[in-house]
Amino acid sequence: MIIISDTSPITNLIQLDKWDLLQRLFSDIIIPNEVYEELVVYENHRIIIESIDWITVISVSDTEKVESLK
């Protein structure tokens, strides 16, 4: 299963040292570039996020859709 995630679940699991649960539950995780930027503010988060290959960072291309969802 592939999911799209925001910052909170990933940050909370990293703080609990349980971030590997994400891979156990989901095969791939997609995060928008903005979420990545929020995560890598903390050096330990950056190291973890950049060391795993099952999290993909994407740029949002449909900004109108994003605005409508807000």
C-alpha positions as CSV (number, residue, x, y, z in Angstrom):
1,M,0.0,0.0,0.0
2,I,1.2,3.5,-0.8
3,I,0.3,6.4,1.4
4,I,0.8,10.2,1.3
5,S,1.9,11.6,4.6
6,D,2.1,14.9,6.4
7,T,4.8,15.8,8.9
8,S,3.3,14.8,12.2
9,P,3.1,11.0,12.0
10,I,6.7,10.7,10.7
11,T,8.1,13.2,13.2
12,N,6.3,11.4,16.1
13,L,7.5,8.0,15.1
14,I,11.1,9.3,14.7
15,Q,11.0,10.8,18.2
16,L,9.8,7.4,19.6
17,D,12.5,5.6,17.6
18,K,9.7,3.6,15.9
19,W,9.9,5.1,12.4
20,D,10.5,1.6,11.0
21,L,6.8,0.8,11.7
22,L,5.9,2.9,8.7
23,Q,7.6,0.5,6.4
24,R,6.0,-2.5,8.1
25,L,2.6,-1.0,7.5
26,F,3.1,0.6,4.1
27,S,5.3,-0.4,1.2
28,D,5.9,3.2,0.0
29,I,5.3,6.6,1.5
30,I,5.1,9.8,-0.6
31,I,5.7,13.2,1.0
32,P,5.4,16.6,-0.6
33,N,8.5,18.7,-0.7
34,E,7.1,21.0,1.9
35,V,6.8,18.1,4.3
36,Y,10.4,17.1,3.6
37,E,11.5,20.7,4.4
38,E,9.6,20.6,7.7
39,L,11.2,17.2,8.6
40,V,14.8,18.1,7.8
41,V,14.9,21.0,10.1
42,Y,16.1,18.5,12.7
43,E,19.4,16.9,11.8
44,N,18.4,13.4,13.1
45,H,15.3,13.5,11.0
46,R,17.2,14.5,7.9
47,I,19.7,11.6,8.4
48,I,16.8,9.1,8.7
49,I,14.7,10.4,5.9
50,E,17.7,10.5,3.5
51,S,18.9,7.1,4.4
52,I,15.7,5.2,3.5
53,D,14.5,4.5,0.1
54,W,10.8,3.8,0.8
55,I,10.0,7.5,1.3
56,T,9.7,9.5,-1.9
57,V,9.7,13.3,-1.9
58,I,7.6,14.9,-4.7
59,S,6.9,18.4,-5.8
60,V,3.2,19.3,-5.9
61,S,2.3,20.2,-9.5
62,D,-1.4,21.1,-9.1
63,T,-1.2,24.2,-6.8
64,E,-4.9,25.0,-7.5
65,K,-5.9,21.6,-6.1
66,V,-3.8,22.3,-3.0
67,E,-5.5,25.6,-2.5
68,S,-8.9,24.1,-2.9
69,L,-8.1,21.4,-0.3
70,K,-7.0,24.0,2.2
